[in-house]
Amino acid sequence: MANASSRTRIAAQGVAAIVGLALGVGVFTLPERAAGEIERRLIDRAARHGVALSVDKVWVEPLSRVTLDGLTLDDAATGARIGSIRRLQVAYELHGVRSPRVFLRSVDVRDPRLRVTRSADGRVNLEAVIRGFLQGRESKAGGGGGGGLRQYLSRHVPKLTVRGMQLQVDDAKGGPLLTPGGVDLRHLRLNRASFVLEDHSPVQEQIELRWSGRTHVAGMPGEISARGVARLPERTGEVHVTLPKRFALQVGGVKAAVQGVSAFSDGRVEITGIEVSREDGGGRLSLDVRKVSARVSRTPAPESVVPDRLRKRLPAAAVLALRHVRRVEVHRPVVVGQRVAETAQPGGSAGDSHGEDDEATPEHADEPASEGGEGTDRPGKRAAKRKAGRK
């Protein structure tokens, strides 16, 4: 009996060693096999959306984190470069044993580069991506999707953080839109952009996404900041954008400056801190408005609602935007006019010029006073005396 129990114990130890070895090999090889599977699935999913994706390296830390380095995105149809990401890191947790769920804690995107272009004939380099995305949504609405890894994901929306983003926008359709500083808004470079999005809803049945971001525009002082909120499934929300203090547009001889823009899901749009000015040789005329509120509709009104004079002078996109406006309210408008003082004539003194604060001198200013006017001077003579005193 002793020999039998000894043999059983030895056999059990051998089986345990084999199982332990197998588990050890599995633990060491699992990250590599998981990394290959994750890379393959990402490439296949990107291809369905019209994007050719390549990844330099995938790192997997079991039960905690997945890191992807050196991602590049190209248009699958044309091969044109869309963008790149230096590092994408996803932190997660596993909940449950019998029916495991992946709880995504955060998504961190480092140094993404994105290029958006529109040619003179109106073609956008992201058309294939947008078309693939819309087709994917239609297939899900028709009953497709829901399988694969999605069935193991929780409904929680992870925190998204984007750092060091650069965005290049080139629009060849239409003329330049210059700011007084010389920046063409049709060819923008956004540098050092950051973005944070987080779900603040206390329950999984509802989503309340609060986000904020800021960026610097090449050639423009200051920074642009934005914040907003989106609520689902109600589909309500709002967006607020704050522009640099010295941001303005120059169209011809008219300069227009705006401090901030807000948009709401109920169709309201608010523009704050508006200043429109025009300068010429004779002076400056400006209109300051504290706020302009507009009610916007999704369906455009007939083109006839826009006056012919505006339709001829404004771009087609601006005319279309006006057709969506139903009501406009202007809060506290102030009109300011300034007349520039005339320059002195050659050979004359500075006191001879006439401006806003100068007093005009009549032609008879040097004539003597009337006989009956003892003790009093004529208005022109008083002006001449003050003028001589200033000299």
Secondary structure, DSSP 8 states (H G I E B T S, - for coil): -HHHHHHHHHHHHHHHHHHHHHHHHHHHHHHHHHHHHHHHHHHHHHHHTTEEEEEEEEEEETTTEEEEEEEEEEETTT--EEEEEEEEEEEEEEE-SSS-EEEEEEEEEEEEEEEEEE-TTS-BTTHHHHHHHHHHHHHHHTT----GGGGGB-S---EEEEEEEEEEEEE-SS---B-TTS-BTTEEEEEEEEEEEEE--SSTTSEEEEEEEEEEETT-SSEEEEEEEEEETTTEEEEEEE--TT-EEEETTEEEE--EEEEETTSEEEEEEEEEEEEETTEEEEEEEEEEEEEE-SS---GGGS-HHHHHHS-HHHHHHHHTEEEEEEEEEEEEEEE------TT--GGG---SS-----TTTTS---TT-TT---HHHHHHHHHHHH-
